[in-house]
C-alpha cells in the first residue's frame, strides 16, 4: 500500500481528484476503502478544524496504522471497520465521497457506488479511482510471452478486475452526473530480481506464472521457463511493464436510492 501510493500515476490521479472535488473548510469527507488513510488525511488541510474525515475499511490491521497517523490532522477524523456495500452512515451526510482501488475487490461494485450516492448530499461529489487490469502489459523481448499475458488479463476471474474502464458507467447507473474523468499509466522501466522479489509495488513473477497455470493459459511444465525468461530479461535491462488506472468525479444532481442498509454491526473507533 505504501509503495503503490508513491507511484507517480497514483500521485497525479490524487492531485487531479483534489482539484475536482474542491473541498473547503467545514466540509465532510468519506473515504470508502481507506486503507492506511494517507490519501484521506491529505484533505485535512482543505477541511480546516471544523471539517470531518471518515474512513472505512474491512481491514482492522490497516485501520490501526491509519489511526496512528491521524493525530496531527487539523480536522476531526474517524476510522471505522465497515462494509462498502452497506455503509453505516446517514443519507445526505457527506460533501464528498471517495473510493480508490477498492471497487476491483467488490463482487458487485454498483451496489457500493449506489451506497456512496446515497450518503453524499445533493450537489456533493463522488470520486472514484480504480485499476483496469486488462491494460496490464509486459515487454521482455518475447512477443509470444507478452501475448500470453495479454490474453490472460483480458478475462475477469473471481473479481471485477477491469472495473477502471467502467467507472463512468457505474456513476451514471447510480444516478450521478459525470463532471470529469481522466487516467494515468504507471510504467516499470527496470527491475532487479536479485534485490527485490517483485517489481516495485507489484505482484511477483512467480505469482503471475502460478495464475497463468491455474487459468490453463500456461502448462505447469512451462512455469519455470516463464519465470526464467522474465527474470533474465530484467537482469539484462530488457524489462518493462505498464498498468493504467482511471478516475472519475461525479455530482449528485437529483434524488437517488434512499435506502440505508445495515447488514451487520460496524465497530467504530475514534482517533
TIDO-293671 format. One record per residue: x, y, z of N, C-alpha, C, CB in turn; chain; residue in one letter; residue number from 1. Coordinates in steps of 0.2 Angstrom, whole numbers, plus 5000, padded with zeros to 4 digits. Each point is the difference from the previous one (the first is absolute). Glycine has a CB too. Layout:
BEGIN
 n_east n_north n_up ca_east ca_north ca_up c_east c_north c_up cb_east cb_north cb_up chain resn resi
      X       Y    Z       X        Y     Z      X       Y    Z       X        Y     Z     A    a  NUM
...
***
This chain:
BEGIN
 n_east n_north n_up ca_east ca_north ca_up c_east c_north c_up cb_east cb_north cb_up chain resn resi
   5004    4994 5000    4996     5006  5000   5004    5006 5000    4991     4994  5006     A    x    1
   5015    5006 4998    5004     5006  5000   5003    5001 4993    5002     4998  5013     A    x    2
   5001    4997 4984    5003     5000  4994   4995    5003 4994    5008     4991  5004     A    x    3
   4987    5006 4996    4995     5002  4994   4998    5007 5001    4996     4988  4999     A    x    4
   5003    5014 5008    4998     5007  5001   5006    5005 4997    4993     4997  5010     A    x    5
   5013    5001 4989    5005     5004  4998   5001    5000 4993    5006     4998  5011     A    x    6
   4991    4997 4985    5000     5000  4993   4998    5007 4997    4997     4988  5000     A    x    7
   5007    5014 4995    4998     5007  4997   4993    5000 4997    5012     5002  4998     A    x    8
   4986    4993 5000    4993     5000  4997   4995    5001 5006    5004     4992  4990     A    x    9
   4997    5004 5015    4996     5001  5006   5000    5007 5003    5002     4989  5003     A    x   10
   5004    5014 4997    5000     5007  5003   4997    5005 4995    5010     4997  5005     A    x   11
   4990    5002 4988    4997     5005  4995   4993    4999 5001    5010     4999  4992     A    x   12
   4987    4995 5008    4993     4999  5001   4997    5003 5006    5001     4989  4993     A    x   13
   5002    5010 5013    4998     5003  5006   5000    5008 5000    5004     4990  5006     A    x   14
   5001    5013 4990    5001     5007  5000   4994    5002 4995    5012     5000  5002     A    x   15
   4986    4997 4993    4995     5002  4996   4993    4999 5003    5006     4996  4990     A    x   16
   4993    4999 5014    4994     4999  5004   4999    5006 5005    5002     4987  4999     A    x   17
   5004    5015 5004    4999     5005  5005   4998    5007 4997    5009     4994  5007     A    x   18
   4993    5007 4987    4998     5006  4997   4993    5000 4998    5012     5001  4995     A    x   19
   4986    4993 5003    4993     4999  4997   4995    5000 5006    5004     4993  4991     A    x   20
   4997    5004 5015    4995     5000  5005   4999    5006 5004    5002     4988  5001     A    x   21
   5003    5017 4999    5000     5006  5003   4997    5000 5007    4999     5005  4988     A    x   22
   5004    4991 5016    4998     5001  5007   5002    5006 5004    5001     4988  5000     A    x   23
   4995    5015 5004    5002     5006  5004   4999    4999 5007    4997     5007  4990     A    x   24
   5004    4998 5014    5000     5000  5007   4993    4998 5002    5009     5008  5001     A    x   25
   4990    4987 5004    4994     4998  5003   4996    4995 4996    4999     5011  5004     A    x   26
   5004    4987 4990    4997     4994  4996   5001    4993 5004    5002     5007  4989     A    x   27
   4995    4988 5008    5000     4993  5003   5002    4996 4994    4992     5002  5010     A    x   28
   5014    4994 4992    5002     4995  4995   5000    4993 5002    5008     5009  4996     A    x   29
   4989    4986 5000    5000     4993  5001   5005    4997 4995    4988     5000  5005     A    x   30
   5017    4996 4998    5004     4996  4996   4998    4993 5001    5010     5008  5001     A    x   31
   4988    4989 4993    4997     4993  5001   5006    4995 4997    4988     5004  4998     A    x   32
   5014    4992 5007    5006     4996  4998   5006    5004 5001    4994     4993  4992     A    x   33
   5007    5010 5014    5005     5005  5001   5007    4997 5001    4991     5007  5005     A    x   34
   5009    4987 4997    5007     4997  5001   5004    5003 5005    5000     4997  4988     A    x   35
   5006    5005 5011    5004     5003  5005   4998    5007 5001    5009     4993  4997     A    x   36
   4986    5010 5000    4998     5007  5001   5004    5006 4998    4995     4994  5010     A    x   37
   5010    5004 4987    5005     5006  4998   4996    5004 4994    5010     4994  5003     A    x   38
   4986    5004 4993    4997     5004  4995   4995    5004 5003    5002     4991  4991     A    x   39
   4994    5007 5013    4995     5004  5003   5003    5005 5005    4992     4990  5000     A    x   40
   5013    5009 5003    5003     5005  5005   5003    5006 4996    5002     4991  5008     A    x   41
   5000    5008 4986    5002     5006  4996   4995    5005 5000    5007     4993  4993     A    x   42
   4986    5005 5007    4995     5005  4999   4999    5004 5007    4994     4992  4991     A    x   43
   5009    5006 5014    4999     5003  5006   5002    5008 5000    5002     4989  5006     A    x   44
   5003    5012 4989    5002     5007  4999   4994    5004 4997    5012     4996  4998     A    x   45
   4984    5001 4998    4995     5004  4997   4994    5000 5004    5003     4996  4990     A    x   46
   4996    5000 5015    4994     5000  5004   5000    5004 5006    4998     4989  4996     A    x   47
   5008    5013 5007    5001     5004  5005   4997    4997 5007    4999     5009  4992     A    x   48
   5001    4994 5013    4999     4997  5007   4992    4999 5001    5010     5006  5004     A    x   49
   4986    4996 4991    4993     4999  5001   4997    4994 4995    4999     5012  5003     A    x   50
   5006    4986 4993    4998     4994  4995   5001    4993 5004    5004     5008  4990     A    x   51
   4994    4987 5006    5000     4993  5002   5002    4996 4995    4991     5002  5007     A    x   52
   5013    4993 4995    5003     4994  4995   4997    4994 5004    5010     5006  4995     A    x   53
   4987    4990 5001    4998     4993  5002   5003    4995 4995    4989     5005  5006     A    x   54
   5014    4990 4996    5003     4995  4996   4997    4993 5002    5010     5007  4998     A    x   55
   4988    4989 4997    4998     4993  5002   5004    4996 4996    4989     5003  5003     A    x   56
   5013    4991 5000    5003     4994  4997   4998    4994 5003    5010     5008  4997     A    x   57
   4991    4986 5000    4999     4994  5003   5006    4997 5004    4992     4998  4990     A    x   58
   5014    5005 5009    5006     4998  5003   5001    5004 5007    5005     4996  4988     A    x   59
   4994    5001 5017    5002     5003  5007   5007    5001 5000    4990     4995  5005     A    x   60
   5014    5001 4992    5008     5001  5000   5002    5006 4997    5001     4988  5000     A    x   61
   4996    5014 4994    5002     5006  4997   4997    5006 5003    5000     4994  4989     A    x   62
   4994    5005 5014    4997     5006  5004   5004    5001 5006    4989     4997  4996     A    x   63
   5014    4999 5007    5005     5001  5006   5005    5005 4998    4998     4989  5005     A    x   64
   5005    5010 4989    5005     5004  4997   4997    5007 4999    5006     4990  4995     A    x   65
   4988    5010 5002    4997     5007  4998   4998    5004 5006    4995     4994  4990     A    x   66
   5003    5002 5016    4999     5004  5006   5006    5003 5003    4990     4992  5002     A    x   67
   5016    5004 4997    5006     5003  5003   5003    5006 4996    5002     4988  5004     A    x   68
   4995    5013 4990    5003     5005  4996   4995    5007 5000    5005     4991  4993     A    x   69
   4990    5008 5011    4995     5006  4999   5000    5005 5006    4993     4992  4994     A    x   70
   5012    5007 5010    5000     5004  5006   5002    5007 4998    5003     4991  5007     A    x   71
   5000    5010 4988    5002     5007  4998   4995    5004 4996    5012     4996  5001     A    x   72
   4983    5000 4997    4995     5003  4995   4997    5006 5004    4998     4989  4994     A    x   73
   5000    5016 5002    4997     5006  5002   4993    4999 5001    5008     5007  4995     A    x   74
   4988    4989 5002    4993     4999  5000   4999    4993 5004    4998     5006  4989     A    x   75
   4995    4993 5012    4998     4994  5004   5001    4994 4995    4992     5007  5007     A    x   76
   5010    4988 4996    5002     4994  4996   4997    4994 5003    5010     5005  4995     A    x   77
   4987    4990 5002    4997     4994  5002   5002    4994 4995    4991     5006  5007     A    x   78
   5012    4989 4995    5001     4994  4996   4996    4994 5003    5012     5005  4996     A    x   79
   4984    4992 5000    4996     4995  5002   5000    4994 4996    4993     5008  5005     A    x   80
   5006    4986 4998    4999     4994  4996   4993    5000 4997    5008     4993  5007     A    x   81
   4991    5006 4987    4994     5000  4996   5000    4997 4994    4998     5010  5006     A    x   82
   4996    4990 4991    4998     4996  4994   4998    5005 4994    4997     4990  5006     A    x   83
   5007    5010 4989    4999     5005  4994   4993    4999 4997    5012     5001  4998     A    x   84
   4985    4993 5003    4994     4999  4997   4994    5001 5005    5005     4992  4992     A    x   85
   4997    5010 5014    4994     5001  5005   5003    5005 5005    4995     4988  4999     A    x   86
   5006    5018 4999    5003     5006  5003   4996    5001 5007    5005     5005  4989     A    x   87
   4998    4996 5016    4996     5001  5006   5000    5008 5001    5003     4988  5006     A    x   88
   4995    5016 4989    5000     5007  5001   4993    5002 4997    5013     5001  4998     A    x   89
   4985    5005 5004    4994     5003  4999   4999    5002 4993    4999     5004  5012     A    x   90
   4995    4997 4985    4999     5003  4993   5002    5007 5000    4990     4992  4999     A    x   91
   5013    5010 4996    5002     5007  4999   5004    5003 5005    4989     5001  4994     A    x   92
   5016    4995 5008    5004     5002  5006   5007    5002 4998    4993     4993  5007     A    x   93
   5009    5007 4987    5007     5002  4998   5000    5004 4994    5004     4989  5005     A    x   94
   5001    5016 4995    5001     5004  4994   5004    4997 4995    5000     5009  5007     A    x   95
   5004    4986 4994    5004     4996  4995   5001    4993 5003    5006     5011  4996     A    x   96
   4993    4984 5000    5002     4994  5001   5005    4997 4995    4988     4998  5005     A    x   97
   5017    4999 4997    5006     4998  4996   5001    4992 5001    5005     5012  5000     A    x   98
   4997    4985 4995    5002     4993  5000   5005    4999 4995    4988     4997  5003     A    x   99
   5018    5000 5000    5006     4999  4995   5002    4993 5000    5003     5012  5003     A    x  100
   4997    4985 4992    5003     4993  4999   4996    4995 5004    5011     5005  4996     A    x  101
   4983    4996 5005    4996     4995  5005   4995    4997 4996    5002     5007  5009     A    x  102
   4995    4996 4986    4994     4997  4996   5002    4993 4997    4995     5011  4998     A    x  103
   5012    4989 5000    5002     4994  4997   5000    4993 5004    5007     5008  4993     A    x  104
   4992    4993 5014    5000     4995  5004   4993    4998 5003    5011     5003  5003     A    x  105
   4984    5001 4994    4993     4999  5002   4996    4997 4995    5001     5010  5007     A    x  106
   4996    4984 4995    4996     4996  4994   4995    5004 4997    5002     4990  5007     A    x  107
   4994    5015 4996    4995     5004  4997   5002    5007 5001    4991     4991  5001     A    x  108
   5013    5012 4995    5003     5007  5001   4994    5005 4999    5011     4997  4996     A    x  109
   4984    5002 5000    4994     5004  5000   4997    5001 5006    4998     4997  4988     A    x  110
   5001    4998 5016    4997     5000  5007   5004    5005 5004    4996     4988  4999     A    x  111
   5010    5012 5001    5004     5005  5004   5000    5007 4997    5008     4991  5003     A    x  112
   4991    5010 4991    5000     5007  4997   4993    5003 5002    5008     4997  4991     A    x  113
   4987    4998 5009    4993     5003  5002   5000    5002 5007    4995     4992  4991     A    x  114
   5009    5004 5013    5000     5002  5007   5004    5007 5001    5000     4988  5003     A    x  115
   5005    5013 4993    5003     5006  5000   4996    5006 4998    5011     4994  4998     A    x  116
   4985    5005 4997    4995     5005  4997   4995    5001 5006    5002     4996  4988     A    x  117
   4996    4999 5016    4995     5001  5005   5003    5005 5005    4995     4989  4998     A    x  118
   5011    5010 5004    5002     5004  5006   5003    5007 4998    5003     4989  5006     A    x  119
   4998    5012 4988    5003     5007  4998   4994    5004 4999    5010     4995  4994     A    x  120
   4991    5012 5008    4994     5004  5000   4998    5003 4993    5004     5004  5012     A    x  121
   4990    4998 4987    4999     5003  4993   5005    5006 4999    4988     4997  5001     A    x  122
   5015    5002 4993    5005     5005  4998   5007    4998 5002    4992     5009  5001     A    x  123
   5009    4985 5003    5006     4998  5002   5003    4996 4994    4996     5000  5012     A    x  124
   5010    4997 4989    5004     4997  4995   5002    4993 5003    5004     5011  4995     A    x  125
   4997    4984 5000    5002     4994  5001   5006    4999 4995    4989     4995  5003     A    x  126
   5017    5003 5000    5006     4999  4996   5003    4993 5001    5003     5012  5002     A    x  127
   4998    4985 4992    5002     4993  5000   5006    5000 4996    4988     4996  5000     A    x  128
   5017    5000 5002    5006     4998  4997   5001    4993 5000    5006     5011  5003     A    x  129
   4995    4986 4991    5001     4992  5001   5004    4998 4994    4990     4999  5006     A    x  130
   5013    4995 4994    5004     4997  4995   4996    4996 4995    5009     4999  5009     A    x  131
   4994    5001 4985    4997     4995  4995   5006    4995 4998    4992     5009  4996     A    x  132
   5007    4985 5007    5006     4996  4999   5000    4997 4993    4999     4997  5012     A    x  133
   4996    5004 4984    5001     4998  4993   5005    5004 4996    4988     4997  5001     A    x  134
   5014    5009 5002    5005     5004  4997   5007    4998 5002    4992     5009  5000     A    x  135
   5009    4986 5004    5006     4998  5003   5004    4997 4994    4996     4998  5011     A    x  136
   5010    5004 4988    5005     4997  4994   5007    4999 5003    4992     5006  4991     A    x  137
   5011    4989 5006    5007     4999  5002   5004    4999 4993    4996     4995  5011     A    x  138
   5010    5008 4989    5004     5000  4994   5007    4997 5003    4994     5009  4994     A    x  139
   5008    4985 5004    5007     4997  5001   5003    4998 4994    4996     4997  5011     A    x  140
   5002    5006 4983    5003     4998  4994   4997    4993 4997    5010     5007  5003     A    x  141
   4985    4991 5000    4997     4994  4998   4992    5001 4998    5008     4993  5007     A    x  142
   4991    5007 4987    4993     5002  4998   4995    4995 5002    5004     5006  4990     A    x  143
   4998    4987 5010    4995     4995  5001   4999    5000 5008    5004     4993  4991     A    x  144
   5000    5009 5013    4999     5001  5007   4996    5006 5002    5011     4994  5002     A    x  145
   4990    5011 4994    4996     5006  5001   4993    4999 4998    5010     5007  4998     A    x  146
   4989    4989 4997    4993     4998  4998   4996    4996 5005    5004     5001  4988     A    x  147
   5000    4994 5014    4998     4996  5005   4997    5003 5006    5008     4992  4996     A    x  148
   4996    5013 5007    4998     5004  5005   4994    5004 4998    5011     5001  5005     A    x  149
   4989    5003 4990    4994     5004  4997   4994    4996 5000    5008     5007  4994     A    x  150
   4992    4987 5003    4994     4996  5000   4997    4998 5007    5004     4996  4989     A    x  151
   5001    5003 5015    4998     4998  5007   4997    5006 5004    5009     4992  5000     A    x  152
   4993    5014 4999    4997     5005  5004   4994    5003 4997    5011     5003  5004     A    x  153
   4988    4995 4989    4994     5002  4997   4993    4997 5002    5007     5002  4990     A    x  154
   4994    4993 5015    4994     4997  5002   5000    5001 5008    5000     4991  4991     A    x  155
   4994    5011 5011    4999     5001  5008   4998    4994 5003    4996     5011  4998     A    x  156
   5008    4987 5007    4999     4994  5004   4999    5002 5007    5007     4993  4992     A    x  157
   4987    5004 5011    4999     5001  5008   4999    5007 5002    5007     4990  5001     A    x  158
   4995    5015 4996    4999     5007  5002   5000    5005 4994    5006     4997  5011     A    x  159
   4991    5009 4990    4999     5004  4994   5007    5004 4999    4987     5001  5003     A    x  160
   5018    4996 4994    5006     5002  5000   5001    5006 4994    5004     4989  5004     A    x  161
   4991    5011 4992    5000     5005  4994   4995    5006 5002    5002     4991  4992     A    x  162
   4997    5010 5015    4995     5005  5002   5002    5007 4998    4996     4992  5009     A    x  163
   5010    5009 4990    5003     5007  4999   4996    5003 4994    5011     4997  5005     A    x  164
   4989    4999 4989    4997     5002  4994   4992    5002 5001    5009     4993  4994     A    x  165
   4988    5004 5011    4993     5001  5001   4998    5005 5005    4999     4988  4997     A    x  166
   5005    5016 5005    4999     5005  5006   4994    5005 4998    5012     4998  5004     A    x  167
   4989    5004 4989    4995     5005  4998   4993    4997 5000    5009     5006  4993     A    x  168
   4990    4988 5004    4994     4996  5000   4997    4999 5007    5004     4995  4989     A    x  169
   5001    5003 5016    4997     4999  5006   4997    5006 5004    5009     4991  5001     A    x  170
   4994    5015 4998    4997     5006  5003   4994    5002 4997    5012     5003  5003     A    x  171
   4988    4996 4990    4993     5002  4997   4995    4995 5002    5006     5004  4990     A    x  172
   4995    4990 5011    4995     4995  5002   4998    5001 5007    5005     4992  4993     A    x  173
   4999    5011 5011    4998     5002  5007   4997    5007 5000    5010     4993  5004     A    x  174
   4988    5010 4991    4996     5006  4999   5005    5006 5001    4990     4994  5005     A    x  175
   5016    5006 4994    5005     5005  5001   5002    5003 4993    5004     4996  5010     A    x  176
   4998    5010 4989    5002     5004  4994   5007    5000 5000    4989     5007  4999     A    x  177
   5014    4991 4996    5007     5000  4999   5003    5007 4999    5000     4989  4995     A    x  178
   5004    5014 5009    5003     5006  4999   5007    5000 4997    4994     5003  5010     A    x  179
   5010    4992 4991    5006     4999  4997   5003    4993 5000    5002     5012  5003     A    x  180
   5003    4987 4993    5003     4993  5000   5007    5001 4997    4988     4994  5000     A    x  181
   5016    5001 5002    5007     5000  4998   5003    4993 5001    5001     5013  5002     A    x  182
   5005    4986 4996    5004     4994  5002   5007    5002 5000    4991     4993  4994     A    x  183
   5013    5002 5009    5007     5000  5000   5003    4993 5000    5000     5011  5007     A    x  184
   5006    4989 4989    5003     4993  4999   5006    5000 5005    4995     4999  4988     A    x  185
   5006    4996 5016    5006     4999  5003   5005    4995 4996    4994     5002  5011     A    x  186
   5012    5000 4989    5005     4996  4996   5006    4997 5004    4996     5006  4990     A    x  187
   5005    4988 5010    5006     4998  5003   5006    4999 4994    4993     4994  5010     A    x  188
   5012    5010 4991    5005     5000  4994   5006    4995 5002    4997     5012  4997     A    x  189
   5003    4986 5009    5006     4996  5002   4998    4996 5007    5008     5008  4995     A    x  190
   4995    4987 5006    4999     4996  5006   5006    4995 5001    4988     5000  4999     A    x  191
   5015    5000 5007    5005     4995  5001   4998    4995 5005    5008     5009  4999     A    x  192
   4991    4985 4997    4997     4994  5004   5004    4997 5005    4994     4998  4990     A    x  193
   5013    5004 5010    5004     4998  5005   5000    5004 5007    5008     4996  4991     A    x  194
   4989    5010 5008    4999     5004  5006   4993    5000 5003    5009     5007  4995     A    x  195
   4986    4993 5001    4993     5000  5002   4996    4994 4997    5001     5013  5002     A    x  196
   4995    4984 5002    4996     4994  4997   4995    5002 4995    5001     4995  5011     A    x  197
   4997    5012 4988    4995     5002  4995   5001    5007 4998    4992     4992  5005     A    x  198
   5006    5010 4989    5001     5007  4998   4996    5004 5005    5000     4997  4988     A    x  199
   5002    5009 5013    4998     5005  5005   4992    5000 5001    5011     5007  4998     A    x  200
   4987    4991 5008    4993     5000  5001   4995    4995 4996    5002     5012  5002     A    x  201
   5001    4984 4994    4997     4995  4996   5000    4993 5003    5002     5007  4990     A    x  202
   4994    4988 5007    5001     4993  5002   5006    4997 4997    4988     4999  5000     A    x  203
   5014    4996 5003    5006     4996  4997   4999    4997 4994    5004     4998  5011     A    x  204
   5001    5001 4985    5000     4996  4994   4998    4993 5001    5009     5007  4995     A    x  205
   4993    4990 5011    4998     4993  5002   4992    5000 5000    5011     4998  5006     A    x  206
   4986    5007 4998    4993     5000  5001   4996    5001 4993    5002     5004  5012     A    x  207
   5001    5000 4984    4997     5000  4993   5000    4994 4996    5004     5012  5000     A    x  208
   5002    4984 5001    5001     4994  4996   4995    4995 5003    5012     5002  4998     A    x  209
   4987    4998 5009    4995     4995  5003   4993    5002 4998    5007     4999  5010     A    x  210
   4991    5007 4989    4994     5002  4998   4999    4998 4992    5000     5010  5008     A    x  211
   5005    4990 4988    4999     4998  4993   4999    4992 5000    5008     5010  4997     A    x  212
   4995    4987 5008    5000     4992  5000   4992    4999 5002    5013     4998  5003     A    x  213
   4985    5005 5003    4994     4999  5002   4994    5001 4995    5004     5003  5011     A    x  214
   4997    5002 4985    4995     5002  4995   5001    4996 4993    5000     5011  5005     A    x  215
   5005    4984 4996    5001     4996  4994   5002    5004 4994    4992     4992  5004     A    x  216
   5012    5013 4997    5003     5004  4994   5007    4998 5000    4992     5009  5002     A    x  217
   5011    4988 5003    5007     4997  4999   5000    4993 5003    5004     5012  5001     A    x  218
   5000    4984 4996    5000     4993  5003   5005    5000 5006    4999     4995  4988     A    x  219
   4999    5001 5017    5004     5000  5006   5008    4999 4998    4990     4996  5007     A    x  220
   5011    5000 4988    5007     4998  4999   5004    5006 4997    4996     4988  4998     A    x  221
   5000    5017 5000    5003     5006  4997   5001    5006 5005    4995     4997  4989     A    x  222
   5002    5002 5017    5000     5005  5005   5007    5003 5001    4990     4995  5005     A    x  223
   5015    5001 4997    5007     5002  5001   5003    5003 4995    5001     4991  5008     A    x  224
   4998    5007 4986    5003     5003  4994   4997    5008 4999    5001     4988  4994     A    x  225
   4993    5012 5007    4996     5007  5000   5004    5005 5005    4989     4995  4997     A    x  226
   5012    5002 5009    5003     5004  5005   5007    5002 4998    4993     4995  5009     A    x  227
   5011    5000 4989    5007     5001  4998   5000    5005 4994    5003     4989  5004     A    x  228
   4993    5011 4991    5000     5005  4995   4999    5007 5002    4995     4991  4993     A    x  229
   5000    5010 5012    4999     5007  5002   5006    5002 5004    4988     4998  5000     A    x  230
   5014    4998 5005    5006     5002  5005   5006    5001 4996    4995     4994  5009     A    x  231
   5006    5002 4986    5007     5001  4996   4999    5007 4996    5001     4987  4999     A    x  232
   4993    5014 4998    5000     5007  4997   5001    5006 5004    4992     4994  4992     A    x  233
   5005    5005 5014    5001     5005  5005   5007    5001 5002    4989     4998  5005     A    x  234
   5015    4997 4996    5007     5001  5001   5004    5003 4995    4999     4990  5007     A    x  235
   4999    5009 4987    5003     5002  4994   4997    5007 4997    5002     4988  4997     A    x  236
   4994    5015 5008    4997     5007  4998   4996    4999 4994    5009     5006  5005     A    x  237
   4987    4989 4994    4995     4999  4994   4993    5000 5003    5009     4994  4993     A    x  238
   4990    5009 5013    4993     4999  5003   4996    5006 5001    5005     4991  5006     A    x  239
   4989    5009 4992    4995     5005  5002   4993    4998 5001    5007     5008  4993     A    x  240
   4989    4995 5011    4993     4998  5001   4996    5007 5000    5003     4989  5006     A    x  241
   4991    5010 4993    4996     5006  5001   4993    4998 5002    5006     5006  4991     A    x  242
   4990    4999 5012    4993     4999  5003   4997    5007 5001    5004     4989  5006     A    x  243
   4990    5011 4991    4996     5006  5000   4994    5000 5005    5003     5001  4988     A    x  244
   4997    5005 5016    4995     5001  5005   4995    5006 4997    5007     4996  5010     A    x  245
   4987    5004 4992    4995     5005  4997   4997    5003 5006    4998     4993  4990     A    x  246
   4999    5013 5009    4997     5004  5005   4994    5004 4997    5011     5001  5006     A    x  247
   4984    5000 4999    4994     5003  4998   4998    5004 5006    4996     4992  4991     A    x  248
   5001    5014 5008    4997     5004  5005   4993    5002 4997    5011     5005  5005     A    x  249
   4984    4993 5000    4993     5001  4998   4996    5004 5005    5000     4989  4993     A    x  250
   4995    5014 5005    4996     5004  5004   4993    4997 5001    5006     5011  4996     A    x  251
   4991    4990 5010    4993     4998  5002   4996    5006 4998    5003     4991  5009     A    x  252
   4993    5009 4986    4996     5005  4998   4992    4999 5001    5008     5002  4991     A    x  253
   4991    4991 5011    4993     4999  5001   4999    4994 5005    4997     5003  4988     A    x  254
   4997    4996 5014    4999     4995  5005   5003    4993 4998    4990     5006  5005     A    x  255
   5012    4990 5000    5003     4994  4998   4997    4995 5005    5011     5004  4996     A    x  256
   4990    4989 5004    4997     4995  5004   5002    5002 5007    5001     4991  4992     A    x  257
   4994    5010 5012    5000     5002  5007   4999    4995 5005    4996     5011  4997     A    x  258
   5008    4983 5002    4999     4994  5004   5006    5000 5005    4993     4994  4991     A    x  259
   5007    5005 5015    5005     4999  5004   5001    4993 5002    4999     5012  5005     A    x  260
   5006    4985 4993    5001     4993  5001   5004    4999 5007    5001     4997  4988     A    x  261
   4998    4998 5015    5004     4998  5006   5000    4993 5001    4996     5011  5006     A    x  262
   5008    4986 4991    5001     4992  5000   5003    4998 5006    5001     5000  4988     A    x  263
   5003    5003 5015    5004     4998  5006   5002    5006 5004    5004     4989  4994     A    x  264
   4997    5010 5012    5003     5006  5004   5007    5002 4998    4993     4996  5010     A    x  265
   5008    5010 4990    5006     5003  4998   5004    5002 5007    4995     5004  4989     A    x  266
   5011    4994 5011    5004     5002  5006   5004    5006 4999    5002     4988  5002     A    x  267
   4996    5017 5002    5003     5007  4999   5005    5002 5005    4989     5003  4996     A    x  268
   5016    5000 5002    5005     5002  5005   5002    5007 4997    5005     4989  5003     A    x  269
   4996    5016 5002    5002     5007  4999   5007    5001 5001    4989     5003  5003     A    x  270
   5014    5001 4992    5007     5002  5001   5000    5005 5006    5003     4999  4988     A    x  271
***
